[in-house]
């Protein structure tokens, strides 16, 4: 999937679709087990494929946006950040974090109905087994937001909707309630901050880890265009798909006749054209600047 970087003082541990993990080395040269360097690459995935064409600066945008959100949410939930002092080769797109026992559930909250949640709702009136009111359409607001967890599927497989009872069976009743409440509150707090700045956060996926003392900690990334759906608030109109600040340009091109590719072909997607790369990068940067009020450079 990717060639590991040679980072002095670190050993490569794992590479996922878009992130690479490195363990700091102790004085004896052995990998430490309490911390990990989390590096966000410029790789982009779509339809369960990691594309051959990167999106320049994507890793830096997502890392800097997550760090900004961690600051906004620190009164709500602790996070795993240890330090932003990282090797020059990954400056701006990497953070040193606590190594945690990760929660084996995809914690998802929805403030608006769309995507896979809409598909399930249209089929049987539920999302992750949770009954919703009738008459909802694409982009209908859900007030209050709802917790709609899913499984953490192995690589190459799709996450599946997960009833809350299954979360209880997986982690216990008290922990399940804590994860549900934190996920919903993170999305609510996110929209309290983002909506006045012109962005609606339709839904989000949150990663949690557990410290050895049992504390739930916010991990990985948070409230980014990769983990959430961002919509321009001024354009929100229920009843159809909304414009978004994410990789929709990539998805739309891949499924267009211009790409010559089919999701059912089993083949790897083709390289992205320059204009799709530029448009996608611009959307990530726009989301960062709109939310933070900072200029990305």
C-alpha positions in Angstrom: 0.0 0.0 0.0 2.8 2.4 0.8 6.5 2.4 1.5 7.4 3.2 5.1 9.4 6.3 5.7 12.8 6.1 7.3 12.3 8.2 10.5 15.3 8.3 12.9 14.2 7.2 16.3 11.1 5.5 15.1 10.1 2.0 13.9 7.3 1.5 11.3 4.4 -0.4 12.9 1.5 -0.3 10.5 0.0 1.4 7.5 -3.7 1.8 6.9 -5.6 3.3 4.0 -4.4 6.8 4.8 -2.4 6.7 8.0 0.9 5.3 9.0 2.0 4.4 12.5 5.5 4.4 14.0 6.7 3.5 17.4 9.3 5.7 19.2 12.4 3.8 20.1 13.7 3.8 23.7 17.3 4.2 24.8 18.0 0.6 24.0 16.6 0.9 20.5 13.5 -1.2 21.3 10.0 0.2 20.2 8.1 1.8 23.1 4.7 0.4 23.9 3.1 3.4 25.4 3.2 5.9 22.5 2.9 5.9 18.8 3.6 8.5 16.0 0.4 8.9 14.0 1.2 10.2 10.4 -1.6 11.4 8.1 -0.6 10.8 4.5 -1.9 12.5 1.3 -3.4 9.2 0.2 -7.1 9.2 -0.5 -9.5 6.2 -0.5 -12.8 5.8 -2.3 -15.1 2.8 -2.7 -12.7 0.6 -0.6 -9.7 1.4 -2.8 -6.7 3.5 -2.0 -6.2 5.6 -5.1 -2.9 5.9 -6.9 -3.1 9.7 -7.0 -2.5 11.6 -3.7 -4.2 14.9 -2.8 -1.4 17.4 -2.0 -1.5 18.7 1.6 -4.4 16.5 2.6 -2.5 15.0 5.5 -1.5 18.4 6.9 -5.0 19.8 6.5 -6.6 17.0 8.4 -4.0 16.9 11.1 -4.1 20.6 11.8 -7.9 20.6 11.7 -8.0 17.7 14.2 -5.6 19.5 16.5 -7.9 22.6 16.4 -11.0 20.5 17.2 -9.2 18.7 20.1 -8.7 22.1 21.6 -12.4 23.0 21.2 -13.5 19.7 22.7 -11.0 19.3 25.6 -13.5 20.4 28.2 -15.8 17.6 27.0 -13.5 14.7 26.6 -9.7 14.1 27.0 -7.7 13.3 23.9 -4.6 11.2 23.1 -2.3 13.9 22.0 1.2 13.8 23.7 3.2 16.2 21.5 3.3 17.9 18.1 7.1 17.9 18.2 7.8 15.4 15.4 10.5 14.6 12.8 10.9 17.2 10.1 10.0 14.7 7.4 6.4 14.5 8.7 6.1 18.0 10.2 2.6 19.3 10.2 1.0 16.0 9.4 2.0 13.9 12.4 1.4 13.8 16.1 2.8 11.7 18.9 -0.1 10.1 20.8 -0.8 7.7 23.6 -1.1 4.1 22.6 -4.6 3.0 23.8 -6.8 0.0 23.7 -9.2 1.0 20.9 -12.9 0.6 21.2 -14.1 -2.2 18.8 -17.1 -0.2 17.6 -17.5 2.6 15.0 -19.1 5.3 17.0 -21.3 7.3 14.6 -23.7 10.2 15.3 -26.1 11.8 12.8 -27.5 15.3 13.0 -29.0 14.9 9.5 -30.2 11.9 7.6 -28.2 11.0 4.5 -25.9 8.4 3.0 -26.1 4.8 4.3 -28.4 5.9 7.1 -30.9 7.2 4.6 -30.8 3.9 2.6 -31.6 1.9 5.7 -34.3 4.3 6.7 -35.9 4.1 3.3 -35.9 0.3 3.5 -37.4 -0.1 7.0 -37.7 3.2 8.9 -34.6 2.6 11.0 -30.9 3.6 11.2 -28.7 1.0 13.0 -31.9 -0.5 14.3 -33.1 2.7 15.8 -36.7 3.6 14.8 -37.0 7.1 13.3 -40.1 9.2 12.7 -41.9 8.8 9.3 -41.7 11.2 6.5 -38.0 12.0 6.6 -36.1 12.7 3.4 -32.5 13.1 2.3 -30.9 15.8 4.5 -33.7 15.9 7.1 -32.5 17.3 10.4 -32.5 14.9 13.3 -33.1 16.8 16.6 -31.5 15.7 18.8 -28.8 13.8 16.9 -28.9 10.0 17.1 -26.2 7.5 17.8 -26.0 5.0 14.9 -23.0 2.7 15.5 -21.6 0.2 13.1 -19.2 -2.7 13.1 -15.4 -2.3 12.5 -15.1 -4.4 9.5 -11.8 -6.0 8.4 -9.9 -4.3 5.5 -11.7 -4.7 2.2 -15.1 -5.2 3.8 -17.9 -2.8 4.6 -18.9 -1.7 8.1 -22.4 -2.9 9.0 -25.1 -1.0 11.0 -25.0 -2.2 14.6 -28.0 -2.0 17.0 -27.2 -0.4 20.4 -27.9 -3.8 22.1 -24.9 -5.2 20.2 -22.7 -2.4 21.4 -23.8 -3.2 25.0 -23.0 -6.9 24.4 -19.5 -5.8 23.0 -18.4 -3.3 25.7 -21.0 -3.5 28.5 -24.0 -1.3 29.3 -22.2 1.5 31.2 -19.4 1.8 28.6 -21.9 1.7 25.7 -24.0 4.5 27.2 -20.8 6.6 27.8 -19.7 6.1 24.1 -23.2 7.0 22.9 -23.5 10.1 24.9 -19.9 11.3 24.1 -20.4 10.7 20.4 -23.6 12.7 20.3 -22.2 15.5 22.4 -19.2 15.8 20.2 -21.4 16.2 17.2 -23.7 18.7 19.0 -20.7 20.8 20.2 -19.2 20.6 16.7 -22.3 22.0 15.1 -22.6 24.7 17.8 -19.2 25.9 16.7 -19.4 25.2 12.9 -22.9 26.3 12.1 -22.3 30.0 12.9 -19.2 29.8 10.6 -21.2 28.5 7.7 -20.8 24.7 7.9 -23.3 22.0 9.0 -21.8 18.7 10.2 -24.3 16.2 9.0 -22.8 13.2 10.7 -19.5 12.0 12.1 -17.5 8.9 13.0 -15.5 9.2 16.2 -12.7 6.9 17.4 -12.2 6.3 21.1 -9.5 4.5 23.1 -9.4 3.3 26.7 -6.5 4.2 29.1 -5.4 1.5 31.5 -7.3 3.4 34.3 -10.5 3.0 32.2 -10.8 6.6 31.0 -12.4 7.0 27.6 -10.1 9.1 25.3 -10.8 10.8 22.0 -8.4 9.4 19.4 -7.2 9.4 15.8 -8.9 12.4 14.0 -12.0 14.3 14.9 -14.6 16.3 12.9 -12.7 16.4 9.6 -14.0 16.1 6.1 -12.7 12.5 6.1 -14.5 11.4 9.3 -17.6 13.6 8.8 -19.9 15.1 6.2 -19.6 18.9 6.0 -22.3 20.9 4.2 -22.5 24.6 3.3 -25.1 25.9 5.8 -26.4 28.5 3.4 -27.3 25.9 0.8 -29.0 23.3 3.1 -32.3 22.2 1.6 -33.8 18.8 2.6 -35.0 16.5 -0.2 -31.8 16.0 -2.2 -28.1 15.3 -1.9 -26.2 18.3 -0.5 -22.9 19.8 -1.7 -20.1 18.8 0.6 -16.6 19.7 1.7 -15.0 16.3 1.1 -13.9 13.8 -1.5 -17.2 14.0 -3.4 -15.3 15.3 -6.5 -13.3 12.1 -6.4 -16.4 9.8 -6.0 -18.3 11.7 -8.8 -15.5 11.4 -11.3 -14.8 7.7 -10.5 -18.5 6.9 -11.2 -18.8 9.0 -14.3 -18.3 7.8 -17.8 -15.1 10.0 -18.0 -13.2 7.6 -15.7 -14.0 4.5 -17.7 -14.1 2.6 -14.4 -16.9 0.6 -12.7 -17.2 -0.2 -9.0 -18.2 -3.7 -9.9 -15.2 -4.3 -12.2 -12.9 -5.6 -9.5 -10.1 -3.5 -11.0 -8.1 -0.7 -9.4 -9.5 2.8 -10.1 -7.5 4.9 -12.6 -5.4 7.9 -11.8 -7.2 11.1 -11.0 -7.1 14.0 -13.5 -5.4 17.2 -12.3 -8.6 19.2 -12.1 -10.2 16.6 -9.7 -7.1 16.7 -7.5 -7.1 20.5 -7.5 -10.8 20.7 -6.7 -10.6 18.2 -3.9 -7.6 19.9 -2.3 -9.3 23.2 -2.5 -12.4 21.8 -0.7 -10.3 20.4 2.2 -8.4 23.7 2.5 -11.7 25.7 2.4 -13.2 23.6 5.2 -10.1 24.2 7.4 -10.0 27.9 6.8 -13.8 28.3 7.2 -13.9 26.6 10.5 -10.6 27.8 12.1 -10.5 31.3 10.7 -6.8 30.6 9.9 -5.0 30.7 6.6 -3.6 27.4 5.5 -0.2 27.6 3.9 
